[in-house]
Amino acid sequence: MGEWLKRSLKDYHVGLQKKNAKYLARDKNFKDYFELRPDIVLQNQEKVLILDTKWKIIKGQEKISREDRYQMWAYASKYASIELN
């Protein structure tokens, strides 16, 4: 999927399993913990899109696991503050 996106989305930089130096937590000594590494990061001059691939069948919103919801929140909270340019 990632290689197909690289060929198909000419207006975006496509990063696969990118180490983006984003972490969920930092202690008082500025040591980072819990590295966030999304499967796919799409970025252009206007926006950043985070794609995390799952091989699951979801039968309704209430069936999404707690872990998956926390993961979505973590990506959204950390990448929403990313500076473009």
C-alpha positions in Angstrom: 0.0 0.0 0.0 2.7 2.5 0.9 4.6 2.0 -2.3 1.4 2.5 -4.3 0.8 5.7 -2.4 4.3 6.9 -3.2 3.6 6.4 -6.9 0.1 7.8 -6.8 0.2 10.9 -4.6 2.6 13.3 -6.3 1.5 16.2 -4.2 2.5 14.5 -0.9 5.7 13.3 0.7 4.9 9.7 1.7 6.8 8.4 4.8 6.6 4.7 5.6 7.1 3.5 9.2 8.8 6.9 9.6 10.7 7.7 12.7 9.3 11.2 13.3 10.8 11.9 16.7 7.4 12.3 18.3 6.8 10.7 21.7 3.8 10.4 23.9 5.5 11.5 27.1 8.5 13.4 28.4 9.8 13.4 32.0 11.1 16.4 34.0 14.6 15.7 32.7 13.4 15.9 29.1 13.8 12.2 28.4 11.2 11.0 25.9 9.1 7.8 26.3 6.7 5.8 24.0 7.8 6.6 20.5 5.0 7.1 18.0 5.7 5.5 14.7 2.6 5.6 12.4 2.5 3.2 9.4 2.2 5.9 6.8 2.6 9.7 7.1 1.4 11.8 4.1 2.6 15.4 4.2 2.4 18.4 1.9 2.5 22.2 2.4 -1.0 22.3 3.9 -1.6 19.2 5.9 -0.3 16.0 7.6 -2.3 12.8 7.3 -1.6 9.8 9.5 -2.5 6.4 8.3 -2.3 3.4 10.5 -3.1 0.1 8.8 -5.2 -2.5 10.6 -6.3 -5.9 9.4 -9.5 -6.1 11.3 -13.2 -6.2 10.5 -15.0 -3.5 12.5 -18.7 -4.0 13.1 -19.8 -0.6 14.4 -18.1 2.2 16.3 -18.6 0.5 19.7 -16.5 -2.5 18.6 -13.2 -0.5 18.1 -10.8 -1.7 20.9 -9.8 0.6 23.6 -6.1 0.3 22.5 -7.0 1.3 19.0 -8.9 4.4 20.2 -6.0 5.4 22.4 -3.6 5.0 19.5 -5.8 7.2 17.3 -5.9 9.8 20.1 -2.1 9.7 20.5 -1.5 10.3 16.8 -4.1 13.0 16.6 -2.8 14.9 19.7 0.9 14.8 18.7 0.6 15.3 15.0 -2.1 18.0 15.1 0.6 20.3 16.5 3.1 19.7 13.8 4.5 22.7 12.1 4.5 22.7 8.4 7.4 24.3 6.5 
